[in-house]
């Protein structure tokens, strides 16, 4: 399974929703980068994605986007292949 990296904050309901969906799809480990605890990481996130909102989700080297993007990808049937899951 491809690694998942997610920029998050502690109190973000969209972050919670995205993590729950990923876990439902078999993701056991998410590298969580807390931009509320490490402001320099937010700057890095913005330079990588062009976006200031969390979550920002990467699967492998692919920037998926935010929670709504992740849900839409899943609904189109693209999430499991991107994860490399065999389901």
Protein Blocks (a to p, Z undefined) as FASTA:
>chain_A
ZZddddddfklmklmmmmmmmmmnopabdcdddfklmmmlmmmmmmmnopabdcdddehj
bcfbifklmmmmmmnopmmmmnopaZZ
